[in-house]
């Protein structure tokens, strides 16, 4: 029996590339007999008419296409994965893909000779990484350890974790993140990859299709800062960006049994990420001062708090202590968006 597959496109842009992606996906859904769900955050009436005209046209040809119009990112993502499908193929409207890209996922998932019982993620063999005037390639490593911690260690040790979000996932991994969260930071794509690694193995499909991930907003520390800030209601939350990520990571793996080696890796990884937070402090501080969202007193308190978190992580001797150090403090200097 074939497992059901749904392509989920997160979109809000009203431009040529977005429409090309939508039409290409509609064609794939029509010919591959899969579902296509458009989760659109653009509720401009003219844009909605364009999308609905495409949807109705392809429905008349027998395509199972559905559309959600919702400006709220949390609601849009929750509704997008609230369906009956067993696999989700994740797309974005600014990342073009080759014509055989979606078909290769479907072929792999429906291949009766392939045992996917312990597989939770299927990726292409190579990703294209595009910048303003550049093109590079990323070759994702397979995560095939029988031990969940082994797969998580391999994932966190690799680069470009978020790029792997553009792949096929067991529905449970996506729903775990989209359906249960009330806050969606910029690293939510990495959380889905983490949940998938916890759930099962990651392999690549057999063909040569690929997707081209647009890195143009993530090439410099300043670009990363501006992109991350868009996901926080309170600008000063950006100072704790790495701490939030670590807390979510630890919460995700808290049910797993860590060996001494596994704990040592998680501690070292956490220390490194908190060190990055301290290194990023000057550029974040300067940017927030420029936009008038930081004064000297708050700046000092935030830096002191980051030092406390870093030192607490470095002195931790157990997973419980690591987690305790990342719990949000009572202090009003952290006006957290999601705690």
Order of alpha helices (4+ residues) and beta strands (2+ residues): beta-alpha-beta-alpha-beta-alpha-beta-alpha-beta-beta-beta-alpha-beta-alpha-alpha-beta-beta-alpha-alpha-alpha-alpha-alpha-alpha
